[in-house]
Amino acid sequence: MKFVLKSLFVATLAMTSTMAISHNHSANVEQAVQSTERSAKNSARDEYRHPIETLSFFGLKPTMTVVEISPGGGWYSEILAPTLKDHGLYYAAHYPSDSSVGFYQRSLAGFKSKVAEDARFSKVKITEFLPLTHVDIAPAGTADMVLTFRNVHNWYMGKDKTGALSAFKAFYKALKPGGTLGVVEHRLAETRADEDQKTSGYMKQSYVVNLAKQAGFELVASSEVNANPKDTADHPKGVWTLPPSLRLGEQDAAKYKAIGESDRMTLKFKKPL
C-alpha cells in the first residue's frame, strides 16, 4: 500500500510540474502579446490572428530554437523575439540582402532597423530566405520549430512552381528530428477548382498537406483557431479584397470589414525521428 501511495504521489507531483511548466510557457507568450510595447495597429489584429492560441497549438516553448519564415514587418516577431530572448533562440529568415526587388530591400531594411533599435529584438538572428536560391535558414538540424504565416500562396504564385516544395525542403533541413513545422495559410474550399489558387491568394488545405508530405513531413494535427466561416474566398481582388488590404478601397468596404480577415488553415507537422 505504501508503494502504491508513493507511486501515486510521484505521478501527481510529475503531472503538477508538467502543468506548471505548460502554464509558464503560455504565460511567456501572453506577456509578449499583451505588452504595451506592441504597436496598437498590430494588437488590433489579434482578434483575427489569435497569436496565443496559435502558438500554443504549435507547442511553442521559450527554450526553443525557432525560425520564422519571411517575417516581413515583424508582426509575429514582436511576440516571438521577447518570448525566446532569454532562454531560446529566434531566427528571422528574411528577404535576401542581394535581391534587386525594391519591396524586399525596403522590408529587410525596416526589419533590420527594429533589430538595431528595439531592445526586444536585441538577440534576433537574421538569416536569408527565398525559395530555390536562399534556403539556409538556420544551421541544419538545429531548429525545434519552423513557422510560416500566410506565405505558401506567394511561393505557389511564383514563376517557378517548384519554389513551394523548395521552401518546405528547406524547413525540413533546418529542423531537428522530431521538430515542428507550423503553417498558417489562407484557405480555399476543396470543392473549388485548382485554377482558383493561381491568383486568389487562397490555397487548398490538401495541397499544403501534400506539399509538406513530399518534403518528408508528417501531419500531426490541424486546428480551426484561425477559421472564419464568413469568408467565401471568392472576392474580386482575391484575399486582398478583405482587411487589412481592402484593395477595392471604399467600394463595399463595410461589407468586407464585416467579414474580417481571411479564413485560414492552421496545420502542425513533424519531422520524423
ABEGO torsion letter per residue (X at the ends): XAAAAAAAAAAAAAAAAAAAAAAAAAAAAAAAAABAABBAAAAAAAAAAGAAAAAAAAGBBAABBBBBBGAEAGAAAAAAAAAAAAABBBBBBBBBAABABAAAAAAAAAAAAAAAABAAAAABBBBBBBBGABABABBBGABABBBBBGAAAAAAABABAAAAAAAAAAAAAABBBGBBBBBBBBBBBAABBAAAAAAAGBBBAAAAAAAAAAAGBBBABBBAAABBAABAGABAAEAAABOAAGAAEABGAAAAAAAEBBBBBBBBBBBBX
